């Protein structure tokens, strides 16, 4: 499974290696206990309030920031991928929401970012928090994953270098005005993105994709 990561916000630095470890662990463990649900490619993007609100409005009709969004592409969106049965998913984490919620719930920012990432991945794996029982199960699974991933979670956030922040701000500014420009998107385009840019923001670049807005902790 390919996992692409992009950090399209400037408030914090995010270690892509830790994101990949968290995502791989969650997806492997969930696939083992949920009838083999597997994705061939996952895109994880970290965004700010403005970009997340734009995507939320575009795909769900809700004109407000949200802490987590998740998308699974429908079969018609696989035209460029002739391999049958391939599954593509994307998780968007809003860092601005994570910062606010870490203070509200009195938890570390690393844990809140990780929880939102895990929350989105669990939705892709089929969990639904639309009912009280579903929310309880979701929270339980989140806690189980967080408890087993202390090392990558504790190293998830890095100091933001001034020079890299400046470069990112120029890139973001040049992309403003294009609604699908992953500016503000989830995932770590952060630092050095080890995966191809084309696989980031899969769903947001394809208006016909099926999407789900996930109800996160702050929703």
Secondary structure, DSSP 8 states (H G I E B T S, - for coil): -EEEE----SS-EE-HHHHHHHHHHHHHHHHHHTTT---SEEEEEEE-HHHHHHHHHHHHS--S--SEEEEE--GGGGTT--STT--EEEEEEEHHHHHHHHHHTT--HHHHHHHHHHHHHHHHTT---SSHHHHHHHHHHHHHHHHH-HHHHHTSEE---HHHHHHHHHHHHHHTT-TTS-TT-SS---SS--S-GGGTTTGGG-TTS-EEE---TT-
